[in-house]
Amino acid sequence: MSKKSIVIGGGIVGLSCAYFLKQEGHQVIIIDKSNMEAGASYVNAGYLTPSHIIPLAAPGMITKGLKWMFNSSSPFYIKPRLDLDLMDWGLKFKRSCSHNHVQKSLKVIKEINVLSKDLYHDFDNLPSMNFHLEDRGVLMAFKTKKAEVAEGKVMQEAKKLGLDVELLDKNQVQKLQPNVDMNIEGAYLYRCDSHTTPGTFMEQLKQYLVKEGVDIHKETTVTSLKFNGNKITEVQTDSGNFVGDEVVVATGAWTQQLLKSVGINLPVQAGKGYRMNEENPTGISMPAILMESKVAVTPMKGFTRFSGTMEISGVNHNIQKNRVEAIAAAATKYYSGLKISQTAKDQVQCGLRPLSPDGLPFIGRHSLFDNLSLATGHSMMGWSLGPATGKLIAELVAGKKTSLDLTPFSVERTYG
């Protein structure tokens, strides 16, 4: 007998959960508070990154955070505010910033990234899907010896895990990308990585799900979850109530507030990122992360995207112009002759990444409820990990052996 599954959240994680639940034969409903045309799943850098094996919670991040806290244009900015949830998250983050945590996370992050990248290629092979996906790799471009040495340590760990990466000098980068000159000393090329145009993929996946019979409710806000004993019995919204056999919460930065209605306090903070799309030709053909400035550059379908910053300032979509200017200024320092148009700056958008305290996602059941699954907290890897998360959730709901061990992603794990 097929089950009815309600997926709360229509970003990349929610859509992926819906897709794989449908594959398992479920009747699926998606509920999202937005019009599903903007947000973190649309404004990210579009990277599929097995190379991003270091979690956000790593040694040195506390020092950097304190240094940058009072500089609102810095790459990693925490807006000082009296907020008990932020303080609790910060303490858990501090406990997680250890060498031991990083070492335990390397293989875990690599494996879920590789699984997810393979699933993106499976999507690309669907007859009805024709989105932008390129396997060109990603450059970690550096100007200084300090950045070269720091990334060199990551490269060695990546090689131990079997990932394809090499160190290039400036001339080798120039040969890879002949139509633009980069003001760098060199770059690490992670050939294991790929890139996409997120908006294109999201639109096509939504269309596919609708054709497959998935019921999508846009601009519908979930107000609370009702339960009886260990079962979620009803999803209440501002447009009526929904009843299903299974409930999946994939609400990203809004997760903590929603789950409080059922007595679960999941530590998730919103990490705001910005993006600018330059539609004028740039000559840029290789995705790159500009290391010292923490800016991502992605050649997408019809434009070049410049994105970056991590701003922890609560759940809001306020745009800080100085942060926009910082991204634009950084990009022009790395590319000779690059100009970011005023139009690109004026049309900047932001998205909220759901940050877990240790940089690993929350994927799995909570012991309080038999029919509630959580799929959130992906930090800066939401786009990369969406499909893998969806597959793991569908396997879990179906009672199958999951493709990966879910223990590191436990929703009730401890920190430090």
C-alpha positions in Angstrom: 0.0 0.0 0.0 1.4 3.3 -1.0 2.0 6.0 1.6 1.2 9.7 1.5 4.3 11.8 2.3 4.3 15.5 3.0 7.5 17.3 2.3 7.8 20.7 3.9 10.2 22.9 1.9 10.6 23.3 -1.8 14.3 24.0 -2.2 16.8 21.5 -3.7 16.6 19.2 -0.6 12.8 19.2 -0.5 12.5 18.6 -4.3 15.0 15.8 -4.1 13.2 14.2 -1.2 10.0 14.4 -3.2 11.6 12.9 -6.3 13.0 9.8 -4.5 9.9 9.3 -2.4 7.9 9.3 -5.6 10.3 6.7 -7.0 9.4 4.6 -3.9 5.8 4.7 -4.9 4.6 7.4 -2.5 1.9 9.9 -3.1 3.8 13.2 -2.4 2.8 16.7 -1.4 5.3 19.6 -1.3 4.5 22.7 0.8 6.6 25.8 0.6 6.0 29.3 2.0 7.6 31.0 -1.1 6.8 31.1 -4.8 9.7 28.7 -5.3 11.5 31.0 -7.6 14.2 32.4 -5.3 16.3 31.6 -2.2 19.4 29.6 -1.5 18.7 26.9 -4.0 18.6 29.5 -6.8 21.4 31.9 -5.8 24.2 29.5 -4.9 27.4 29.0 -6.8 26.1 25.8 -8.4 29.1 23.7 -7.4 29.1 19.9 -7.0 32.1 19.6 -4.7 33.5 16.3 -3.5 36.6 18.5 -2.9 34.8 20.4 0.0 35.9 17.9 2.6 36.6 20.3 5.4 33.5 21.2 7.5 32.7 24.8 8.3 33.5 23.9 12.0 37.3 23.6 11.8 40.3 24.8 13.8 40.9 28.6 13.4 37.3 29.5 12.5 36.6 30.9 16.0 39.7 33.2 15.7 38.7 34.3 12.2 35.1 34.9 13.4 36.2 37.1 16.3 38.5 39.0 14.0 35.8 39.6 11.4 32.8 40.0 13.8 32.9 43.8 13.8 33.7 44.2 10.1 30.4 44.0 8.3 32.0 43.6 4.9 34.2 40.6 5.9 33.8 37.2 4.3 32.5 35.7 7.6 30.4 38.1 9.6 28.4 37.4 12.8 26.2 40.3 13.6 26.4 40.8 17.4 23.0 40.3 19.0 21.4 39.0 22.1 19.9 35.7 21.0 19.8 32.6 23.1 19.5 30.2 20.1 22.6 31.9 18.5 24.5 31.6 21.8 23.7 28.0 22.1 24.6 27.4 18.5 27.9 29.3 19.0 28.9 27.1 21.9 28.2 24.0 20.0 30.2 25.4 17.0 33.1 26.2 19.3 33.2 22.6 20.6 33.1 21.3 17.1 36.0 23.4 15.8 38.6 20.7 16.5 41.2 18.7 14.6 39.5 15.5 15.7 36.1 16.6 14.2 37.7 17.5 10.9 39.5 14.1 10.7 36.3 12.2 11.4 34.3 14.3 8.9 36.7 14.1 5.8 35.5 10.7 4.5 31.9 11.3 5.5 31.7 14.5 3.5 33.5 13.1 0.6 31.2 10.0 0.3 28.0 11.9 0.5 29.3 14.5 -2.1 30.3 11.7 -4.5 27.0 10.0 -4.1 25.1 13.3 -4.8 27.3 14.2 -7.8 26.5 10.7 -9.3 22.8 11.4 -8.8 23.0 14.7 -10.6 24.4 12.8 -13.5 21.5 10.3 -13.2 19.1 13.3 -13.4 21.0 14.5 -16.5 20.3 11.2 -18.2 16.5 11.5 -17.7 14.9 12.1 -21.2 12.8 15.1 -19.8 15.8 16.8 -18.1 18.2 18.9 -20.1 20.0 21.2 -17.6 23.5 22.7 -17.5 26.1 20.3 -16.0 29.8 20.5 -16.7 32.6 18.3 -15.3 35.4 20.9 -15.8 36.5 20.9 -12.2 36.9 23.9 -9.8 40.0 26.1 -9.3 41.1 27.1 -5.8 43.0 30.2 -7.0 45.5 31.9 -4.7 47.6 35.1 -4.6 49.7 34.4 -1.6 52.0 31.7 -0.3 50.0 31.5 2.9 46.8 30.5 1.0 48.8 28.1 -1.2 50.2 26.3 1.9 46.8 26.1 3.6 45.0 24.6 0.6 48.0 22.3 0.0 47.1 20.6 3.3 43.5 20.1 2.1 44.8 18.8 -1.3 46.9 16.1 0.5 43.8 14.9 2.4 41.8 14.9 -0.8 44.4 12.8 -2.5 44.3 10.3 0.3 40.6 10.0 -0.3 41.2 9.3 -4.0 40.0 12.6 -5.3 41.6 14.0 -8.5 43.4 17.2 -7.8 46.7 18.9 -8.9 48.6 22.1 -8.4 48.8 24.5 -11.4 51.0 27.5 -11.9 49.6 30.8 -13.4 50.6 29.8 -17.0 48.9 26.4 -16.7 45.7 28.2 -15.5 46.0 30.6 -18.5 46.1 27.6 -20.9 43.0 26.2 -19.3 41.2 29.5 -19.5 42.7 31.5 -22.5 40.2 34.3 -22.7 40.9 35.9 -19.4 44.0 36.7 -17.4 44.0 35.9 -13.7 46.1 37.9 -11.2 47.2 34.9 -9.2 50.3 32.9 -8.3 48.6 29.6 -9.1 45.6 27.4 -8.3 44.7 23.9 -7.2 42.5 22.2 -9.8 40.0 19.8 -8.3 39.1 17.8 -11.4 36.6 15.8 -9.2 34.2 18.8 -9.1 31.5 19.9 -11.4 29.2 22.9 -11.8 25.6 23.7 -12.8 23.2 26.6 -13.3 20.9 26.1 -10.3 17.8 28.0 -11.6 17.7 25.8 -14.7 17.9 22.6 -12.8 15.3 23.7 -10.2 12.7 24.7 -12.9 13.2 21.4 -14.8 12.9 19.3 -11.6 9.7 21.1 -10.6 8.2 20.5 -14.0 9.2 16.8 -13.9 7.6 16.3 -10.4 4.4 17.9 -11.5 4.2 15.6 -14.5 4.8 12.7 -12.2 1.8 13.7 -10.1 3.5 15.4 -7.2 1.2 18.0 -5.6 3.0 21.3 -5.1 1.5 24.0 -2.8 3.4 27.3 -3.2 3.0 30.4 -1.0 1.7 28.2 1.8 3.1 28.7 5.2 3.2 25.9 7.7 2.1 27.3 11.1 2.5 24.2 13.2 2.8 20.4 13.4 0.1 18.6 15.4 0.9 15.3 17.0 -0.6 12.5 19.0 1.8 10.4 21.0 4.8 9.5 18.7 3.0 10.4 15.4 2.7 13.7 13.5 -1.0 13.7 12.7 -1.4 17.0 10.9 0.5 19.7 9.1 -1.3 23.0 9.7 -0.9 25.9 7.3 -2.4 29.3 6.5 -4.2 27.6 3.6 -5.7 24.6 5.3 -4.4 21.4 6.9 -2.7 18.4 5.5 -2.7 14.8 6.7 -0.1 12.2 5.6 1.6 9.0 6.7 5.1 10.6 6.7 6.3 14.1 7.2 9.7 15.3 5.9 11.0 18.7 7.2 13.4 20.2 4.6 12.9 23.8 5.6 16.5 25.0 5.7 17.1 28.1 7.8 13.5 28.1 9.1 13.8 24.6 10.6 14.5 25.5 14.2 11.5 27.7 14.6 9.1 25.1 13.0 10.3 22.2 15.1 9.9 24.0 18.4 6.1 23.5 17.9 6.7 19.8 18.5 9.3 20.1 21.3 12.4 19.6 19.2 15.2 22.2 19.4 17.5 21.6 16.4 20.4 24.0 16.4 20.3 25.7 12.9 21.4 29.3 12.2 20.8 31.2 8.9 24.0 31.9 7.0 23.3 34.5 4.4 25.1 34.5 1.1 25.0 36.9 -1.8 25.1 36.5 -5.6 25.6 38.8 -8.6 25.0 37.7 -12.2 27.1 39.5 -14.8 25.4 39.1 -18.2 28.1 40.9 -20.1 30.8 38.6 -21.5 33.7 38.0 -19.0 35.8 35.5 -20.8 35.6 33.3 -17.6 35.2 29.6 -18.5 36.5 27.9 -15.4 34.7 27.9 -12.0 37.0 29.3 -9.3 37.1 30.0 -5.6 39.2 33.1 -5.0 40.8 31.9 -1.8 41.9 35.0 0.1 38.6 36.7 -0.6 36.3 33.7 -0.2 34.4 34.5 -3.4 33.1 31.9 -5.8 33.0 32.5 -9.6 30.9 30.3 -11.8 30.4 30.5 -15.6 26.7 29.6 -15.9 24.3 29.3 -18.8 24.1 32.9 -20.2 26.0 34.7 -17.4 28.8 34.6 -14.9 27.9 34.4 -11.3 29.9 35.9 -8.4 28.9 34.8 -5.0 30.1 34.7 -1.5 30.1 35.8 2.1 28.8 34.1 5.2 26.6 36.5 7.2 25.0 35.2 10.4 22.4 37.9 11.2 19.2 36.0 11.7 16.4 35.0 9.3 16.0 38.0 7.0 16.8 38.9 3.4 18.2 42.4 4.1 21.0 43.3 1.6 24.1 45.0 2.9 25.5 47.1 0.1 29.0 47.1 1.6 29.0 43.2 1.3 28.0 43.4 -2.3 30.8 45.9 -3.1 33.3 43.6 -1.3 32.4 40.7 -3.6 32.7 42.9 -6.7 36.0 44.4 -5.6 37.5 41.0 -4.8 36.5 39.7 -8.2 38.2 42.6 -10.1 41.4 42.0 -8.1 41.7 38.5 -9.4 40.7 39.0 -13.1 42.5 41.6 -15.2 40.1 44.1 -16.8 37.0 42.6 -15.3 34.1 45.0 -14.7 31.1 44.2 -12.6 28.2 46.3 -14.1 26.0 48.4 -11.9 23.1 46.4 -13.2 24.6 43.2 -11.7 25.1 45.0 -8.4 21.6 46.5 -8.3 20.0 43.1 -9.0 21.9 41.2 -6.3 20.0 38.5 -4.4 20.7 36.7 -1.2 19.9 33.2 0.1 19.9 31.7 3.6 22.0 28.6 4.2 21.0 26.4 7.1 24.1 26.1 9.3 24.5 23.2 11.7 27.0 23.7 14.5 29.5 21.1 13.1 29.0 21.7 9.4 27.4 18.3 8.8 23.7 18.0 7.7 20.9 16.6 9.7 19.5 13.6 7.9 17.3 11.1 9.7 14.5 10.4 12.2 14.0 12.0 15.6 13.4 9.6 18.4 10.2 11.5 19.5 8.3 10.6 16.4 8.0 7.5 14.2 6.9 9.3 11.0 9.0 12.5 11.1 12.2 12.8 9.0 14.6 15.8 9.0 16.6 16.9 6.0 18.3 20.2 6.8 21.5 21.9 8.2 23.6 21.4 5.0 25.6 24.6 5.7 27.4 25.6 2.5 26.9 22.2 0.8 23.1 22.3 0.3 23.3 22.4 -3.5 25.9 19.7 -3.7 24.1 17.4 -1.2 20.5 17.8 -2.2 20.0 14.7 -4.3 21.9 12.4 -1.9 19.9 13.7 1.0 16.7 13.0 -0.9 17.8 9.4 -1.7 18.8 8.7 1.9 15.5 10.0 3.3 13.5 7.9 0.8 15.4 4.8 1.7 15.0 5.5 5.4 11.2 6.0 5.0 10.9 2.9 2.9 12.7 0.9 5.6 15.6 0.0 3.3 19.3 -0.1 4.1 20.5 3.4 3.4 23.2 4.0 0.8 25.4 5.6 3.5 25.6 5.2 7.3 23.4 8.0 8.7 25.2 8.0 12.1 27.3 11.1 11.4 24.2 13.0 10.3 22.1 12.0 13.4 19.6 14.7 14.3 20.3 14.1 18.0 24.1 14.0 17.9 26.3 15.7 20.5 29.1 18.2 19.7 32.8 18.3 20.6 
